[in-house]
Amino acid sequence: MDEREKLRKFRELDDAFAEALRELESPGSTFDIPTGPPVRSLEAQEQDDEARQQAFEQRLKALMNEYAQPAESVSSLLQTLKSLGRIA
């Protein structure tokens, strides 16, 4: 995409954004936009975290089986990546 096309698309986006702001600020606006993050219960967050953890473990085990890698090898790799700052 050349620079002119990028600039044209940026201007279109900027115009659309400006129009949306004008609509929101108009006195007759019927938009009801929440001002904060969605509220979720701690229990729902914990369930999501647990489901995510289980999905990760299943995928990791499948990859270990697919590439015939023992747990010790994967653990060593993760420790190396962590020491290099590649993962938190």
PDB file with one MODEL, atoms N, CA, C and O in Angstrom:
MODEL        1
ATOM      1  N   MET A   1       0.856  -1.171   0.000  1.00  0.00           N
ATOM      2  CA  MET A   1       0.000   0.000   0.000  1.00  0.00           C
ATOM      3  C   MET A   1       0.905   1.237   0.000  1.00  0.00           C
ATOM      4  O   MET A   1       1.807   1.351   0.830  1.00  0.00           O
ATOM      5  N   ASP A   2       0.661   2.150  -0.922  1.00  0.00           N
ATOM      6  CA  ASP A   2       1.518   3.320  -0.985  1.00  0.00           C
ATOM      7  C   ASP A   2       1.111   4.352   0.067  1.00  0.00           C
ATOM      8  O   ASP A   2       0.071   4.217   0.712  1.00  0.00           O
ATOM      9  N   GLU A   3       1.935   5.376   0.232  1.00  0.00           N
ATOM     10  CA  GLU A   3       1.732   6.383   1.268  1.00  0.00           C
ATOM     11  C   GLU A   3       0.437   7.160   1.080  1.00  0.00           C
ATOM     12  O   GLU A   3      -0.225   7.500   2.060  1.00  0.00           O
ATOM     13  N   ARG A   4       0.070   7.442  -0.153  1.00  0.00           N
ATOM     14  CA  ARG A   4      -1.170   8.175  -0.405  1.00  0.00           C
ATOM     15  C   ARG A   4      -2.387   7.375   0.046  1.00  0.00           C
ATOM     16  O   ARG A   4      -3.322   7.920   0.632  1.00  0.00           O
ATOM     17  N   GLU A   5      -2.359   6.077  -0.234  1.00  0.00           N
ATOM     18  CA  GLU A   5      -3.467   5.213   0.173  1.00  0.00           C
ATOM     19  C   GLU A   5      -3.557   5.141   1.687  1.00  0.00           C
ATOM     20  O   GLU A   5      -4.651   5.187   2.249  1.00  0.00           O
ATOM     21  N   LYS A   6      -2.419   5.028   2.344  1.00  0.00           N
ATOM     22  CA  LYS A   6      -2.399   5.002   3.809  1.00  0.00           C
ATOM     23  C   LYS A   6      -2.953   6.300   4.380  1.00  0.00           C
ATOM     24  O   LYS A   6      -3.745   6.289   5.323  1.00  0.00           O
ATOM     25  N   LEU A   7      -2.532   7.409   3.804  1.00  0.00           N
ATOM     26  CA  LEU A   7      -3.001   8.711   4.268  1.00  0.00           C
ATOM     27  C   LEU A   7      -4.502   8.860   4.050  1.00  0.00           C
ATOM     28  O   LEU A   7      -5.206   9.384   4.914  1.00  0.00           O
ATOM     29  N   ARG A   8      -4.996   8.401   2.900  1.00  0.00           N
ATOM     30  CA  ARG A   8      -6.428   8.471   2.620  1.00  0.00           C
ATOM     31  C   ARG A   8      -7.223   7.649   3.632  1.00  0.00           C
ATOM     32  O   ARG A   8      -8.249   8.101   4.141  1.00  0.00           O
ATOM     33  N   LYS A   9      -6.744   6.449   3.917  1.00  0.00           N
ATOM     34  CA  LYS A   9      -7.440   5.589   4.879  1.00  0.00           C
ATOM     35  C   LYS A   9      -7.396   6.197   6.277  1.00  0.00           C
ATOM     36  O   LYS A   9      -8.371   6.124   7.026  1.00  0.00           O
ATOM     37  N   PHE A  10      -6.260   6.797   6.624  1.00  0.00           N
ATOM     38  CA  PHE A  10      -6.160   7.436   7.926  1.00  0.00           C
ATOM     39  C   PHE A  10      -7.151   8.587   8.038  1.00  0.00           C
ATOM     40  O   PHE A  10      -7.809   8.747   9.065  1.00  0.00           O
ATOM     41  N   ARG A  11      -7.257   9.388   6.982  1.00  0.00           N
ATOM     42  CA  ARG A  11      -8.202  10.509   6.996  1.00  0.00           C
ATOM     43  C   ARG A  11      -9.639  10.021   7.113  1.00  0.00           C
ATOM     44  O   ARG A  11     -10.438  10.621   7.831  1.00  0.00           O
ATOM     45  N   GLU A  12      -9.978   8.937   6.414  1.00  0.00           N
ATOM     46  CA  GLU A  12     -11.322   8.374   6.515  1.00  0.00           C
ATOM     47  C   GLU A  12     -11.604   7.915   7.947  1.00  0.00           C
ATOM     48  O   GLU A  12     -12.682   8.166   8.486  1.00  0.00           O
ATOM     49  N   LEU A  13     -10.643   7.254   8.546  1.00  0.00           N
ATOM     50  CA  LEU A  13     -10.799   6.789   9.922  1.00  0.00           C
ATOM     51  C   LEU A  13     -10.922   7.971  10.875  1.00  0.00           C
ATOM     52  O   LEU A  13     -11.751   7.957  11.785  1.00  0.00           O
ATOM     53  N   ASP A  14     -10.095   8.995  10.665  1.00  0.00           N
ATOM     54  CA  ASP A  14     -10.132  10.181  11.503  1.00  0.00           C
ATOM     55  C   ASP A  14     -11.487  10.877  11.379  1.00  0.00           C
ATOM     56  O   ASP A  14     -12.056  11.314  12.379  1.00  0.00           O
ATOM     57  N   ASP A  15     -12.001  10.978  10.161  1.00  0.00           N
ATOM     58  CA  ASP A  15     -13.310  11.603   9.949  1.00  0.00           C
ATOM     59  C   ASP A  15     -14.418  10.805  10.630  1.00  0.00           C
ATOM     60  O   ASP A  15     -15.305  11.382  11.257  1.00  0.00           O
ATOM     61  N   ALA A  16     -14.368   9.493  10.508  1.00  0.00           N
ATOM     62  CA  ALA A  16     -15.385   8.645  11.141  1.00  0.00           C
ATOM     63  C   ALA A  16     -15.321   8.769  12.659  1.00  0.00           C
ATOM     64  O   ALA A  16     -16.354   8.813  13.326  1.00  0.00           O
ATOM     65  N   PHE A  17     -14.124   8.823  13.194  1.00  0.00           N
ATOM     66  CA  PHE A  17     -13.969   8.963  14.641  1.00  0.00           C
ATOM     67  C   PHE A  17     -14.508  10.317  15.106  1.00  0.00           C
ATOM     68  O   PHE A  17     -15.211  10.392  16.114  1.00  0.00           O
ATOM     69  N   ALA A  18     -14.184  11.372  14.385  1.00  0.00           N
ATOM     70  CA  ALA A  18     -14.673  12.711  14.734  1.00  0.00           C
ATOM     71  C   ALA A  18     -16.198  12.756  14.683  1.00  0.00           C
ATOM     72  O   ALA A  18     -16.831  13.356  15.552  1.00  0.00           O
ATOM     73  N   GLU A  19     -16.783  12.132  13.679  1.00  0.00           N
ATOM     74  CA  GLU A  19     -18.242  12.091  13.567  1.00  0.00           C
ATOM     75  C   GLU A  19     -18.861  11.340  14.748  1.00  0.00           C
ATOM     76  O   GLU A  19     -19.871  11.774  15.301  1.00  0.00           O
ATOM     77  N   ALA A  20     -18.265  10.231  15.126  1.00  0.00           N
ATOM     78  CA  ALA A  20     -18.776   9.463  16.269  1.00  0.00           C
ATOM     79  C   ALA A  20     -18.690  10.283  17.547  1.00  0.00           C
ATOM     80  O   ALA A  20     -19.604  10.229  18.370  1.00  0.00           O
ATOM     81  N   LEU A  21     -17.625  11.034  17.732  1.00  0.00           N
ATOM     82  CA  LEU A  21     -17.500  11.894  18.912  1.00  0.00           C
ATOM     83  C   LEU A  21     -18.564  12.986  18.912  1.00  0.00           C
ATOM     84  O   LEU A  21     -19.153  13.283  19.952  1.00  0.00           O
ATOM     85  N   ARG A  22     -18.808  13.579  17.754  1.00  0.00           N
ATOM     86  CA  ARG A  22     -19.851  14.608  17.674  1.00  0.00           C
ATOM     87  C   ARG A  22     -21.212  14.029  18.045  1.00  0.00           C
ATOM     88  O   ARG A  22     -21.990  14.671  18.750  1.00  0.00           O
ATOM     89  N   GLU A  23     -21.502  12.812  17.571  1.00  0.00           N
ATOM     90  CA  GLU A  23     -22.776  12.176  17.897  1.00  0.00           C
ATOM     91  C   GLU A  23     -22.891  11.907  19.393  1.00  0.00           C
ATOM     92  O   GLU A  23     -23.962  12.077  19.976  1.00  0.00           O
ATOM     93  N   LEU A  24     -21.805  11.492  20.008  1.00  0.00           N
ATOM     94  CA  LEU A  24     -21.837  11.219  21.447  1.00  0.00           C
ATOM     95  C   LEU A  24     -22.045  12.489  22.265  1.00  0.00           C
ATOM     96  O   LEU A  24     -22.711  12.468  23.300  1.00  0.00           O
ATOM     97  N   GLU A  25     -21.475  13.588  21.797  1.00  0.00           N
ATOM     98  CA  GLU A  25     -21.556  14.843  22.544  1.00  0.00           C
ATOM     99  C   GLU A  25     -22.842  15.604  22.294  1.00  0.00           C
ATOM    100  O   GLU A  25     -23.137  16.557  23.015  1.00  0.00           O
ATOM    101  N   SER A  26     -23.615  15.215  21.296  1.00  0.00           N
ATOM    102  CA  SER A  26     -24.848  15.934  20.990  1.00  0.00           C
ATOM    103  C   SER A  26     -25.848  15.740  22.126  1.00  0.00           C
ATOM    104  O   SER A  26     -25.909  14.668  22.728  1.00  0.00           O
ATOM    105  N   PRO A  27     -26.644  16.795  22.423  1.00  0.00           N
ATOM    106  CA  PRO A  27     -27.580  16.738  23.560  1.00  0.00           C
ATOM    107  C   PRO A  27     -28.622  15.631  23.448  1.00  0.00           C
ATOM    108  O   PRO A  27     -29.062  15.105  24.470  1.00  0.00           O
ATOM    109  N   GLY A  28     -29.021  15.271  22.256  1.00  0.00           N
ATOM    110  CA  GLY A  28     -30.049  14.248  22.078  1.00  0.00           C
ATOM    111  C   GLY A  28     -29.500  12.844  21.924  1.00  0.00           C
ATOM    112  O   GLY A  28     -30.214  11.949  21.471  1.00  0.00           O
ATOM    113  N   SER A  29     -28.265  12.638  22.286  1.00  0.00           N
ATOM    114  CA  SER A  29     -27.627  11.338  22.099  1.00  0.00           C
ATOM    115  C   SER A  29     -28.310  10.272  22.952  1.00  0.00           C
ATOM    116  O   SER A  29     -28.582  10.484  24.133  1.00  0.00           O
ATOM    117  N   THR A  30     -28.582   9.124  22.333  1.00  0.00           N
ATOM    118  CA  THR A  30     -29.232   8.027  23.049  1.00  0.00           C
ATOM    119  C   THR A  30     -28.261   6.900  23.356  1.00  0.00           C
ATOM    120  O   THR A  30     -28.669   5.825  23.795  1.00  0.00           O
ATOM    121  N   PHE A  31     -26.969   7.147  23.124  1.00  0.00           N
ATOM    122  CA  PHE A  31     -25.969   6.128  23.386  1.00  0.00           C
ATOM    123  C   PHE A  31     -25.773   5.969  24.884  1.00  0.00           C
ATOM    124  O   PHE A  31     -25.702   6.957  25.615  1.00  0.00           O
ATOM    125  N   ASP A  32     -25.686   4.747  25.333  1.00  0.00           N
ATOM    126  CA  ASP A  32     -25.400   4.450  26.736  1.00  0.00           C
ATOM    127  C   ASP A  32     -24.087   3.672  26.769  1.00  0.00           C
ATOM    128  O   ASP A  32     -24.064   2.449  26.630  1.00  0.00           O
ATOM    129  N   ILE A  33     -23.019   4.398  26.952  1.00  0.00           N
ATOM    130  CA  ILE A  33     -21.701   3.788  26.893  1.00  0.00           C
ATOM    131  C   ILE A  33     -21.165   3.628  28.303  1.00  0.00           C
ATOM    132  O   ILE A  33     -21.078   4.609  29.042  1.00  0.00           O
ATOM    133  N   PRO A  34     -20.806   2.416  28.691  1.00  0.00           N
ATOM    134  CA  PRO A  34     -20.247   2.230  30.035  1.00  0.00           C
ATOM    135  C   PRO A  34     -18.914   2.957  30.159  1.00  0.00           C
ATOM    136  O   PRO A  34     -18.145   3.045  29.202  1.00  0.00           O
ATOM    137  N   THR A  35     -18.659   3.473  31.348  1.00  0.00           N
ATOM    138  CA  THR A  35     -17.435   4.249  31.555  1.00  0.00           C
ATOM    139  C   THR A  35     -16.334   3.463  32.226  1.00  0.00           C
ATOM    140  O   THR A  35     -15.216   3.963  32.349  1.00  0.00           O
ATOM    141  N   GLY A  36     -16.608   2.268  32.658  1.00  0.00           N
ATOM    142  CA  GLY A  36     -15.591   1.473  33.334  1.00  0.00           C
ATOM    143  C   GLY A  36     -15.493   0.086  32.746  1.00  0.00           C
ATOM    144  O   GLY A  36     -16.249  -0.269  31.841  1.00  0.00           O
ATOM    145  N   PRO A  37     -14.565  -0.697  33.257  1.00  0.00           N
ATOM    146  CA  PRO A  37     -14.435  -2.064  32.759  1.00  0.00           C
ATOM    147  C   PRO A  37     -15.633  -2.902  33.193  1.00  0.00           C
ATOM    148  O   PRO A  37     -16.270  -2.600  34.201  1.00  0.00           O
ATOM    149  N   PRO A  38     -15.939  -3.946  32.441  1.00  0.00           N
ATOM    150  CA  PRO A  38     -17.056  -4.807  32.838  1.00  0.00           C
ATOM    151  C   PRO A  38     -16.760  -5.475  34.173  1.00  0.00           C
ATOM    152  O   PRO A  38     -15.629  -5.874  34.450  1.00  0.00           O
ATOM    153  N   VAL A  39     -17.776  -5.585  34.974  1.00  0.00           N
ATOM    154  CA  VAL A  39     -17.615  -6.174  36.296  1.00  0.00           C
ATOM    155  C   VAL A  39     -17.871  -7.672  36.207  1.00  0.00           C
ATOM    156  O   VAL A  39     -18.924  -8.110  35.744  1.00  0.00           O
ATOM    157  N   ARG A  40     -16.893  -8.448  36.657  1.00  0.00           N
ATOM    158  CA  ARG A  40     -17.032  -9.900  36.677  1.00  0.00           C
ATOM    159  C   ARG A  40     -16.777 -10.367  38.091  1.00  0.00           C
ATOM    160  O   ARG A  40     -15.961  -9.794  38.813  1.00  0.00           O
ATOM    161  N   SER A  41     -17.471 -11.397  38.474  1.00  0.00           N
ATOM    162  CA  SER A  41     -17.272 -11.917  39.816  1.00  0.00           C
ATOM    163  C   SER A  41     -15.920 -12.614  39.907  1.00  0.00           C
ATOM    164  O   SER A  41     -15.376 -13.090  38.910  1.00  0.00           O
ATOM    165  N   LEU A  42     -15.400 -12.663  41.107  1.00  0.00           N
ATOM    166  CA  LEU A  42     -14.127 -13.334  41.337  1.00  0.00           C
ATOM    167  C   LEU A  42     -14.241 -14.810  40.974  1.00  0.00           C
ATOM    168  O   LEU A  42     -13.296 -15.402  40.452  1.00  0.00           O
ATOM    169  N   GLU A  43     -15.401 -15.399  41.253  1.00  0.00           N
ATOM    170  CA  GLU A  43     -15.621 -16.812  40.936  1.00  0.00           C
ATOM    171  C   GLU A  43     -15.553 -17.050  39.428  1.00  0.00           C
ATOM    172  O   GLU A  43     -14.968 -18.036  38.981  1.00  0.00           O
ATOM    173  N   ALA A  44     -16.149 -16.154  38.647  1.00  0.00           N
ATOM    174  CA  ALA A  44     -16.121 -16.290  37.187  1.00  0.00           C
ATOM    175  C   ALA A  44     -14.696 -16.154  36.666  1.00  0.00           C
ATOM    176  O   ALA A  44     -14.293 -16.886  35.762  1.00  0.00           O
ATOM    177  N   GLN A  45     -13.929 -15.222  37.232  1.00  0.00           N
ATOM    178  CA  GLN A  45     -12.549 -15.056  36.823  1.00  0.00           C
ATOM    179  C   GLN A  45     -11.726 -16.299  37.147  1.00  0.00           C
ATOM    180  O   GLN A  45     -10.904 -16.737  36.342  1.00  0.00           O
ATOM    181  N   GLU A  46     -11.955 -16.863  38.332  1.00  0.00           N
ATOM    182  CA  GLU A  46     -11.225 -18.071  38.731  1.00  0.00           C
ATOM    183  C   GLU A  46     -11.576 -19.241  37.818  1.00  0.00           C
ATOM    184  O   GLU A  46     -10.704 -20.035  37.466  1.00  0.00           O
ATOM    185  N   GLN A  47     -12.845 -19.352  37.434  1.00  0.00           N
ATOM    186  CA  GLN A  47     -13.261 -20.426  36.532  1.00  0.00           C
ATOM    187  C   GLN A  47     -12.597 -20.260  35.165  1.00  0.00           C
ATOM    188  O   GLN A  47     -12.143 -21.233  34.563  1.00  0.00           O
ATOM    189  N   ASP A  48     -12.545 -19.017  34.684  1.00  0.00           N
ATOM    190  CA  ASP A  48     -11.879 -18.760  33.397  1.00  0.00           C
ATOM    191  C   ASP A  48     -10.398 -19.104  33.483  1.00  0.00           C
ATOM    192  O   ASP A  48      -9.844 -19.714  32.568  1.00  0.00           O
ATOM    193  N   ASP A  49      -9.756 -18.713  34.585  1.00  0.00           N
ATOM    194  CA  ASP A  49      -8.336 -19.009  34.764  1.00  0.00           C
ATOM    195  C   ASP A  49      -8.093 -20.512  34.815  1.00  0.00           C
ATOM    196  O   ASP A  49      -7.134 -21.013  34.228  1.00  0.00           O
ATOM    197  N   GLU A  50      -8.961 -21.225  35.517  1.00  0.00           N
ATOM    198  CA  GLU A  50      -8.811 -22.681  35.630  1.00  0.00           C
ATOM    199  C   GLU A  50      -9.007 -23.343  34.263  1.00  0.00           C
ATOM    200  O   GLU A  50      -8.253 -24.245  33.896  1.00  0.00           O
ATOM    201  N   ALA A  51     -10.003 -22.903  33.520  1.00  0.00           N
ATOM    202  CA  ALA A  51     -10.251 -23.464  32.187  1.00  0.00           C
ATOM    203  C   ALA A  51      -9.068 -23.177  31.263  1.00  0.00           C
ATOM    204  O   ALA A  51      -8.652 -24.042  30.492  1.00  0.00           O
ATOM    205  N   ARG A  52      -8.527 -21.957  31.345  1.00  0.00           N
ATOM    206  CA  ARG A  52      -7.377 -21.588  30.525  1.00  0.00           C
ATOM    207  C   ARG A  52      -6.168 -22.441  30.890  1.00  0.00           C
ATOM    208  O   ARG A  52      -5.431 -22.884  30.009  1.00  0.00           O
ATOM    209  N   GLN A  53      -5.963 -22.672  32.185  1.00  0.00           N
ATOM    210  CA  GLN A  53      -4.838 -23.486  32.650  1.00  0.00           C
ATOM    211  C   GLN A  53      -4.981 -24.928  32.155  1.00  0.00           C
ATOM    212  O   GLN A  53      -4.006 -25.528  31.703  1.00  0.00           O
ATOM    213  N   GLN A  54      -6.185 -25.478  32.239  1.00  0.00           N
ATOM    214  CA  GLN A  54      -6.410 -26.845  31.775  1.00  0.00           C
ATOM    215  C   GLN A  54      -6.179 -26.963  30.269  1.00  0.00           C
ATOM    216  O   GLN A  54      -5.577 -27.929  29.799  1.00  0.00           O
ATOM    217  N   ALA A  55      -6.660 -25.980  29.524  1.00  0.00           N
ATOM    218  CA  ALA A  55      -6.466 -26.000  28.070  1.00  0.00           C
ATOM    219  C   ALA A  55      -4.976 -25.917  27.735  1.00  0.00           C
ATOM    220  O   ALA A  55      -4.501 -26.608  26.834  1.00  0.00           O
ATOM    221  N   PHE A  56      -4.237 -25.071  28.462  1.00  0.00           N
ATOM    222  CA  PHE A  56      -2.799 -24.952  28.237  1.00  0.00           C
ATOM    223  C   PHE A  56      -2.096 -26.276  28.524  1.00  0.00           C
ATOM    224  O   PHE A  56      -1.257 -26.723  27.742  1.00  0.00           O
ATOM    225  N   GLU A  57      -2.445 -26.901  29.654  1.00  0.00           N
ATOM    226  CA  GLU A  57      -1.807 -28.167  30.018  1.00  0.00           C
ATOM    227  C   GLU A  57      -2.087 -29.252  28.982  1.00  0.00           C
ATOM    228  O   GLU A  57      -1.195 -30.022  28.629  1.00  0.00           O
ATOM    229  N   GLN A  58      -3.320 -29.312  28.500  1.00  0.00           N
ATOM    230  CA  GLN A  58      -3.660 -30.302  27.478  1.00  0.00           C
ATOM    231  C   GLN A  58      -2.876 -30.068  26.195  1.00  0.00           C
ATOM    232  O   GLN A  58      -2.365 -31.010  25.590  1.00  0.00           O
ATOM    233  N   ARG A  59      -2.785 -28.811  25.783  1.00  0.00           N
ATOM    234  CA  ARG A  59      -2.048 -28.492  24.558  1.00  0.00           C
ATOM    235  C   ARG A  59      -0.565 -28.790  24.725  1.00  0.00           C
ATOM    236  O   ARG A  59       0.073 -29.311  23.810  1.00  0.00           O
ATOM    237  N   LEU A  60      -0.016 -28.462  25.888  1.00  0.00           N
ATOM    238  CA  LEU A  60       1.394 -28.730  26.151  1.00  0.00           C
ATOM    239  C   LEU A  60       1.674 -30.232  26.115  1.00  0.00           C
ATOM    240  O   LEU A  60       2.658 -30.666  25.515  1.00  0.00           O
ATOM    241  N   LYS A  61       0.818 -31.021  26.751  1.00  0.00           N
ATOM    242  CA  LYS A  61       1.000 -32.475  26.736  1.00  0.00           C
ATOM    243  C   LYS A  61       0.909 -33.026  25.318  1.00  0.00           C
ATOM    244  O   LYS A  61       1.670 -33.918  24.942  1.00  0.00           O
ATOM    245  N   ALA A  62      -0.025 -32.492  24.533  1.00  0.00           N
ATOM    246  CA  ALA A  62      -0.163 -32.950  23.150  1.00  0.00           C
ATOM    247  C   ALA A  62       1.093 -32.623  22.345  1.00  0.00           C
ATOM    248  O   ALA A  62       1.559 -33.444  21.556  1.00  0.00           O
ATOM    249  N   LEU A  63       1.639 -31.422  22.544  1.00  0.00           N
ATOM    250  CA  LEU A  63       2.863 -31.053  21.838  1.00  0.00           C
ATOM    251  C   LEU A  63       4.050 -31.903  22.291  1.00  0.00           C
ATOM    252  O   LEU A  63       4.885 -32.296  21.476  1.00  0.00           O
ATOM    253  N   MET A  64       4.120 -32.181  23.579  1.00  0.00           N
ATOM    254  CA  MET A  64       5.201 -33.021  24.094  1.00  0.00           C
ATOM    255  C   MET A  64       5.127 -34.410  23.473  1.00  0.00           C
ATOM    256  O   MET A  64       6.150 -34.985  23.100  1.00  0.00           O
ATOM    257  N   ASN A  65       3.929 -34.940  23.364  1.00  0.00           N
ATOM    258  CA  ASN A  65       3.757 -36.257  22.733  1.00  0.00           C
ATOM    259  C   ASN A  65       4.087 -36.208  21.241  1.00  0.00           C
ATOM    260  O   ASN A  65       4.756 -37.096  20.714  1.00  0.00           O
ATOM    261  N   GLU A  66       3.612 -35.164  20.575  1.00  0.00           N
ATOM    262  CA  GLU A  66       3.828 -35.044  19.132  1.00  0.00           C
ATOM    263  C   GLU A  66       5.320 -34.953  18.790  1.00  0.00           C
ATOM    264  O   GLU A  66       5.770 -35.521  17.795  1.00  0.00           O
ATOM    265  N   TYR A  67       6.080 -34.236  19.620  1.00  0.00           N
ATOM    266  CA  TYR A  67       7.499 -34.053  19.352  1.00  0.00           C
ATOM    267  C   TYR A  67       8.384 -34.951  20.219  1.00  0.00           C
ATOM    268  O   TYR A  67       9.602 -34.775  20.257  1.00  0.00           O
ATOM    269  N   ALA A  68       7.778 -35.901  20.905  1.00  0.00           N
ATOM    270  CA  ALA A  68       8.493 -36.881  21.721  1.00  0.00           C
ATOM    271  C   ALA A  68       9.487 -36.210  22.679  1.00  0.00           C
ATOM    272  O   ALA A  68      10.663 -36.570  22.739  1.00  0.00           O
ATOM    273  N   GLN A  69       8.979 -35.229  23.419  1.00  0.00           N
ATOM    274  CA  GLN A  69       9.826 -34.505  24.366  1.00  0.00           C
ATOM    275  C   GLN A  69       9.407 -34.856  25.791  1.00  0.00           C
ATOM    276  O   GLN A  69       8.236 -34.714  26.143  1.00  0.00           O
ATOM    277  N   PRO A  70      10.348 -35.313  26.611  1.00  0.00           N
ATOM    278  CA  PRO A  70      10.025 -35.626  27.999  1.00  0.00           C
ATOM    279  C   PRO A  70       9.825 -34.345  28.817  1.00  0.00           C
ATOM    280  O   PRO A  70      10.268 -33.268  28.416  1.00  0.00           O
ATOM    281  N   ALA A  71       9.164 -34.471  29.948  1.00  0.00           N
ATOM    282  CA  ALA A  71       8.872 -33.330  30.810  1.00  0.00           C
ATOM    283  C   ALA A  71      10.150 -32.622  31.244  1.00  0.00           C
ATOM    284  O   ALA A  71      10.165 -31.397  31.361  1.00  0.00           O
ATOM    285  N   GLU A  72      11.221 -33.372  31.482  1.00  0.00           N
ATOM    286  CA  GLU A  72      12.480 -32.769  31.924  1.00  0.00           C
ATOM    287  C   GLU A  72      13.043 -31.829  30.857  1.00  0.00           C
ATOM    288  O   GLU A  72      13.548 -30.752  31.173  1.00  0.00           O
ATOM    289  N   SER A  73      12.953 -32.240  29.606  1.00  0.00           N
ATOM    290  CA  SER A  73      13.449 -31.428  28.500  1.00  0.00           C
ATOM    291  C   SER A  73      12.645 -30.128  28.380  1.00  0.00           C
ATOM    292  O   SER A  73      13.219 -29.056  28.186  1.00  0.00           O
ATOM    293  N   VAL A  74      11.331 -30.227  28.496  1.00  0.00           N
ATOM    294  CA  VAL A  74      10.463 -29.049  28.405  1.00  0.00           C
ATOM    295  C   VAL A  74      10.720 -28.126  29.594  1.00  0.00           C
ATOM    296  O   VAL A  74      10.771 -26.906  29.436  1.00  0.00           O
ATOM    297  N   SER A  75      10.881 -28.704  30.776  1.00  0.00           N
ATOM    298  CA  SER A  75      11.169 -27.905  31.963  1.00  0.00           C
ATOM    299  C   SER A  75      12.478 -27.148  31.803  1.00  0.00           C
ATOM    300  O   SER A  75      12.564 -25.967  32.139  1.00  0.00           O
ATOM    301  N   SER A  76      13.483 -27.819  31.298  1.00  0.00           N
ATOM    302  CA  SER A  76      14.779 -27.174  31.069  1.00  0.00           C
ATOM    303  C   SER A  76      14.655 -26.035  30.064  1.00  0.00           C
ATOM    304  O   SER A  76      15.247 -24.972  30.254  1.00  0.00           O
ATOM    305  N   LEU A  77      13.895 -26.247  29.004  1.00  0.00           N
ATOM    306  CA  LEU A  77      13.677 -25.207  28.003  1.00  0.00           C
ATOM    307  C   LEU A  77      12.982 -23.997  28.626  1.00  0.00           C
ATOM    308  O   LEU A  77      13.388 -22.859  28.388  1.00  0.00           O
ATOM    309  N   LEU A  78      11.947 -24.233  29.412  1.00  0.00           N
ATOM    310  CA  LEU A  78      11.219 -23.135  30.048  1.00  0.00           C
ATOM    311  C   LEU A  78      12.109 -22.368  31.018  1.00  0.00           C
ATOM    312  O   LEU A  78      12.043 -21.140  31.075  1.00  0.00           O
ATOM    313  N   GLN A  79      12.934 -23.069  31.776  1.00  0.00           N
ATOM    314  CA  GLN A  79      13.845 -22.393  32.698  1.00  0.00           C
ATOM    315  C   GLN A  79      14.844 -21.530  31.942  1.00  0.00           C
ATOM    316  O   GLN A  79      15.162 -20.420  32.368  1.00  0.00           O
ATOM    317  N   THR A  80      15.334 -22.036  30.829  1.00  0.00           N
ATOM    318  CA  THR A  80      16.272 -21.266  30.007  1.00  0.00           C
ATOM    319  C   THR A  80      15.597 -20.012  29.455  1.00  0.00           C
ATOM    320  O   THR A  80      16.165 -18.921  29.514  1.00  0.00           O
ATOM    321  N   LEU A  81      14.390 -20.167  28.920  1.00  0.00           N
ATOM    322  CA  LEU A  81      13.662 -19.023  28.387  1.00  0.00           C
ATOM    323  C   LEU A  81      13.388 -17.990  29.471  1.00  0.00           C
ATOM    324  O   LEU A  81      13.490 -16.787  29.235  1.00  0.00           O
ATOM    325  N   LYS A  82      13.041 -18.465  30.651  1.00  0.00           N
ATOM    326  CA  LYS A  82      12.770 -17.555  31.766  1.00  0.00           C
ATOM    327  C   LYS A  82      14.031 -16.802  32.158  1.00  0.00           C
ATOM    328  O   LYS A  82      13.977 -15.596  32.402  1.00  0.00           O
ATOM    329  N   SER A  83      15.162 -17.489  32.223  1.00  0.00           N
ATOM    330  CA  SER A  83      16.412 -16.842  32.612  1.00  0.00           C
ATOM    331  C   SER A  83      16.859 -15.817  31.577  1.00  0.00           C
ATOM    332  O   SER A  83      17.557 -14.861  31.913  1.00  0.00           O
ATOM    333  N   LEU A  84      16.462 -16.008  30.325  1.00  0.00           N
ATOM    334  CA  LEU A  84      16.802 -15.060  29.261  1.00  0.00           C
ATOM    335  C   LEU A  84      15.802 -13.909  29.171  1.00  0.00           C
ATOM    336  O   LEU A  84      15.970 -12.986  28.374  1.00  0.00           O
ATOM    337  N   GLY A  85      14.761 -13.978  30.000  1.00  0.00           N
ATOM    338  CA  GLY A  85      13.748 -12.921  29.978  1.00  0.00           C
ATOM    339  C   GLY A  85      12.758 -13.040  28.859  1.00  0.00           C
ATOM    340  O   GLY A  85      12.059 -12.075  28.548  1.00  0.00           O
ATOM    341  N   ARG A  86      12.678 -14.198  28.243  1.00  0.00           N
ATOM    342  CA  ARG A  86      11.752 -14.393  27.114  1.00  0.00           C
ATOM    343  C   ARG A  86      10.330 -14.679  27.575  1.00  0.00           C
ATOM    344  O   ARG A  86       9.378 -14.462  26.825  1.00  0.00           O
ATOM    345  N   ILE A  87      10.182 -15.165  28.804  1.00  0.00           N
ATOM    346  CA  ILE A  87       8.841 -15.404  29.371  1.00  0.00           C
ATOM    347  C   ILE A  87       8.844 -14.869  30.793  1.00  0.00           C
ATOM    348  O   ILE A  87       9.895 -14.732  31.420  1.00  0.00           O
ATOM    349  N   ALA A  88       7.679 -14.576  31.279  1.00  0.00           N
ATOM    350  CA  ALA A  88       7.554 -14.033  32.644  1.00  0.00           C
ATOM    351  C   ALA A  88       7.368 -15.138  33.643  1.00  0.00           C
ATOM    352  O   ALA A  88       7.245 -14.875  34.840  1.00  0.00           O
TER     353      ALA A  88
ENDMDL
END
